[in-house]
Amino acid sequence: MILSPGRLDKALAEASGLSRERIKALIAEGMVAIGGKPATSASAKVAADAAFTIEVPPAAEAAARPQDIPLEVVYEDEHLIVIDKPAGMVVHPAAGNPDGTLVNALLHHCRGQLSGIGGVARPGIVHRIDKDTSGLLVVAKSDVAHEGLARQFKDHSIERRYLAVCAGHPSPPEGTIATRIGRSDANRKKMAVLDKNSSRGKRAVTHYKVIRKLGSAALIECRLETGRTHQVRVHCASIGHALLGDPLYGRTPSELRSILKDLGFNRQALHAASLGFEHPVSGKWLEFTSELPADMRELIGQTAR
């Protein structure tokens, strides 16, 4: 095959259909040749008449095994899949959760048609939501989709809207929380708001709005400008309005604890309600919404009394 002139990794990506990140990795592994000689630099310039060869080794098998677990598929095409995840499902296998995860379910559902970016046969997980948070997330099925979605998450162009039930009534009822979030020194399982001048952590911005007052609680909408670990949970707790049922960041008032106990509600009241992004291949804007799950609707009904 003949390359287009220009930067090597870009030209190879256009010619082969592989992502630029995958091309860079293959160059580093000595799997790419230009004019019969091994390529050594992804940024090298190539001429219009340069011929190339790429050896793509078989993707290493994923450590996780496929499992026939039901999935709520909101949208799917050859490049990506959007899932409405139930509360209680872990996204990726880890210590304590070796199976029964979203990854296990995707390996079965997609049957090998998943992003192998980096040379591993695994689902293209580009973002996560907590085990006990319900709602929408997108997964890449092709390398080009993985790269394109990762770029949108990095530049914060993906739109994410969460619905949550918090203790008390935030004042003002609409505002922006902008902090640095990083690992807590006191508890490594927790994230924390850091000093604004700290060199640790990352910038985090949440725009919130009270949708409805519910007795001594409130239904709020949170739009994420950034996507840090536990961002909504940490930010709501930082302004004194922790999410109901949050085991890490909240102290639910006694009158609300009794409601949670009666309902058997044992998770943070947080739902990823909408997700919008540009399709990484077609360029079309896609937007999806998810209704509040039954347990949160029941919680809202009880706290509103």
C-alpha positions in Angstrom: 0.0 0.0 0.0 1.1 3.6 -0.6 1.0 6.3 2.1 -0.3 9.9 1.8 2.5 12.4 2.5 2.9 13.9 6.0 3.5 12.7 9.5 4.1 9.0 9.7 1.6 8.0 12.5 -1.2 10.1 11.0 -0.5 8.7 7.5 -0.5 5.1 8.7 -3.6 5.6 10.7 -5.5 6.9 7.7 -4.2 4.1 5.5 -4.7 1.2 7.9 -7.7 2.1 10.0 -5.7 1.6 13.2 -5.6 4.4 15.8 -2.6 6.7 16.0 -1.9 5.4 19.5 -1.9 1.8 18.3 0.4 2.8 15.4 2.9 4.5 17.8 2.9 1.3 20.0 3.6 -0.9 16.9 6.4 1.4 15.7 8.0 1.1 19.2 7.7 -2.7 18.9 9.4 -2.7 15.5 6.3 -3.9 13.7 6.2 -1.1 11.1 8.5 -0.8 8.0 8.8 2.0 5.5 10.4 1.2 2.2 11.6 -2.1 3.6 13.3 -0.5 6.6 12.0 -0.4 10.2 10.3 2.8 11.2 11.8 4.4 14.3 9.8 7.6 14.8 6.0 8.3 14.7 6.6 11.9 13.9 8.9 11.3 10.9 7.7 12.7 7.6 6.9 10.3 4.7 6.8 10.9 1.0 3.8 10.3 -1.2 5.3 7.2 -2.8 6.5 5.5 0.4 5.4 1.9 0.7 4.8 0.4 4.1 4.1 -2.8 6.0 2.5 -3.3 9.4 2.7 -6.5 11.4 -0.2 -6.6 13.9 0.3 -9.3 16.5 -2.8 -11.1 17.8 -4.3 -9.2 20.7 -3.5 -10.6 24.1 -6.4 -12.3 25.8 -8.2 -10.2 28.4 -7.8 -11.5 32.0 -11.6 -11.1 32.4 -13.8 -13.9 31.1 -17.0 -13.4 29.1 -20.1 -13.9 31.2 -23.7 -13.9 30.0 -25.0 -11.0 32.1 -28.0 -9.0 30.9 -27.2 -5.5 29.7 -29.5 -2.5 29.1 -28.2 -1.4 25.7 -29.3 2.1 24.8 -27.4 2.4 21.6 -24.9 0.3 19.6 -23.1 0.4 16.3 -19.8 -1.0 14.9 -17.8 1.6 16.8 -19.3 2.0 20.2 -22.0 0.9 22.6 -23.9 3.0 25.3 -25.0 1.1 28.4 -27.5 2.0 31.1 -25.7 0.4 34.1 -27.7 -0.7 37.1 -26.6 0.3 40.6 -24.5 -2.5 42.1 -22.6 -3.4 39.0 -18.8 -2.8 39.0 -17.4 -1.5 35.7 -14.1 -3.3 35.7 -12.8 -6.4 37.5 -10.5 -5.7 40.5 -9.6 -7.2 43.8 -12.9 -8.2 45.5 -14.8 -8.1 42.2 -13.1 -10.6 39.9 -16.2 -11.2 37.8 -19.9 -10.2 37.4 -18.7 -6.8 36.1 -19.7 -4.7 33.1 -16.5 -5.8 31.4 -17.4 -9.5 31.8 -20.8 -8.7 30.3 -19.4 -6.8 27.4 -16.9 -9.5 26.5 -19.9 -11.9 26.1 -22.2 -9.4 24.4 -19.7 -8.0 21.9 -18.0 -11.4 21.2 -14.6 -10.1 20.3 -15.8 -6.9 18.6 -14.2 -4.5 21.2 -11.4 -2.0 21.2 -8.0 -3.7 21.3 -6.2 -0.4 21.7 -2.8 -1.1 23.3 -2.8 -4.7 22.0 -5.2 -6.2 24.6 -8.5 -7.9 23.7 -10.6 -5.9 26.1 -13.6 -3.5 26.1 -12.6 0.1 25.4 -13.5 1.5 28.8 -12.9 5.2 28.5 -14.7 6.3 31.6 -16.4 4.8 34.6 -19.2 5.4 37.1 -19.1 4.0 40.6 -20.4 0.6 41.4 -23.4 2.0 43.3 -24.1 4.8 40.8 -26.6 3.9 38.2 -26.9 5.3 34.6 -25.2 5.9 31.3 -21.7 5.2 30.1 -20.2 4.8 26.6 -17.7 2.0 25.7 -15.5 1.9 22.5 -15.7 -1.1 20.2 -13.1 0.0 17.8 -9.6 1.6 18.3 -10.6 4.7 16.4 -13.6 5.2 18.6 -11.6 4.6 21.7 -9.1 7.3 20.7 -11.8 9.7 19.7 -13.8 9.3 22.8 -10.7 9.5 25.1 -9.8 12.8 23.4 -13.3 14.2 24.1 -13.1 13.2 27.8 -9.7 14.8 28.0 -10.8 18.1 26.5 -14.1 18.0 28.6 -16.3 18.3 25.5 -18.6 15.4 26.6 -21.8 16.5 28.3 -22.7 14.6 31.4 -25.7 15.3 33.7 -26.3 13.6 37.0 -29.4 13.6 39.2 -28.8 13.2 42.9 -30.7 13.4 46.2 -28.7 15.3 48.9 -29.3 16.2 52.5 -30.6 19.7 53.1 -31.2 22.5 50.6 -28.1 23.9 48.9 -27.9 27.7 49.1 -27.7 29.4 46.7 -30.0 26.9 44.9 -27.9 27.1 41.8 -24.1 27.5 41.5 -20.7 26.2 40.6 -18.2 24.3 42.7 -14.7 24.6 41.5 -11.9 23.0 43.5 -8.9 20.7 43.2 -9.7 17.0 44.0 -7.1 14.4 44.9 -6.5 11.4 47.1 -7.3 12.0 50.8 -4.3 11.8 53.2 -6.5 10.5 56.0 -8.2 7.7 54.0 -6.7 6.5 50.8 -10.0 5.0 49.7 -11.5 8.6 49.6 -11.0 11.6 47.5 -10.9 15.1 49.0 -11.0 18.8 48.1 -7.5 20.1 48.3 -6.1 23.5 48.9 -6.5 25.6 45.7 -2.7 26.2 45.6 -1.9 22.6 46.0 0.3 20.9 43.4 -1.6 17.7 44.0 -4.9 16.6 42.5 -6.7 17.9 39.5 -9.0 20.8 38.7 -12.7 19.8 39.2 -15.8 21.8 38.2 -19.4 20.9 39.0 -22.4 23.1 38.1 -25.4 22.2 40.3 -29.0 23.3 40.5 -31.8 22.4 42.9 -34.6 20.8 41.0 -37.0 20.1 43.8 -37.0 20.5 47.6 -37.9 17.2 49.4 -38.7 17.9 53.0 -35.2 17.9 54.6 -33.5 16.8 51.4 -33.4 18.0 47.8 -33.3 16.6 44.2 -30.4 18.3 42.5 -29.0 18.3 39.0 -25.2 18.2 38.5 -23.5 19.0 35.2 -19.9 18.0 35.0 -17.3 20.2 33.4 -14.6 17.8 34.4 -14.8 14.1 35.3 -12.8 13.3 38.5 -13.1 10.2 40.7 -16.2 10.6 43.0 -16.5 14.3 41.8 -20.2 14.8 42.5 -20.0 13.0 45.8 -17.0 15.0 47.0 -18.3 18.3 45.8 -21.7 17.9 47.4 -20.2 16.9 50.7 -17.8 19.8 50.5 -20.7 22.3 50.6 -22.4 20.5 53.5 -25.0 18.6 51.4 -23.7 15.1 51.1 -25.7 12.6 49.0 -28.2 10.4 50.8 -26.8 6.9 51.4 -23.2 7.8 50.6 -21.1 5.5 52.7 -17.9 7.4 52.2 -18.7 11.1 52.2 -22.0 11.6 53.9 -23.5 11.6 57.4 -27.2 11.3 56.6 -29.4 13.1 59.2 -31.3 10.7 61.5 -34.7 11.5 60.1 -33.5 10.6 56.6 -31.5 7.5 57.8 -34.8 6.0 59.0 -36.3 6.4 55.5 -33.2 4.8 53.9 -33.5 1.9 56.3 -37.2 1.4 55.7 -36.6 1.4 52.0 -33.5 -0.8 52.1 -31.8 2.0 50.2 -28.1 1.2 50.7 -26.2 3.2 48.0 -25.4 6.8 47.2 -28.4 8.5 45.6 -26.7 9.3 42.3 -27.8 8.6 38.7 -26.0 9.4 35.4 -29.1 10.7 33.7 -27.8 12.0 30.4 -24.7 11.7 28.2 -23.9 13.6 25.0 -20.9 13.4 22.7 -19.7 13.6 19.1 -19.6 10.3 17.4 -15.8 9.7 17.0 -16.2 8.4 13.4 -19.3 10.0 11.9 -19.0 13.4 13.7 -22.7 13.3 14.5 -23.8 14.6 17.9 -25.4 11.9 20.0 -27.3 12.4 23.2 -28.9 9.8 25.4 -31.1 10.0 28.6 -31.9 7.5 31.3 -34.9 7.7 33.6 -34.4 7.6 37.3 -34.4 4.0 38.5 -37.2 2.7 40.7 -35.2 2.9 44.0 -34.5 6.6 43.5 -38.0 7.4 42.5 -39.2 5.7 45.7 -36.7 7.6 47.8 -37.8 10.9 46.3 -41.5 10.0 47.0 -40.7 9.1 50.7 -38.5 12.1 51.4 -41.0 14.5 49.8 -43.8 13.6 52.4 
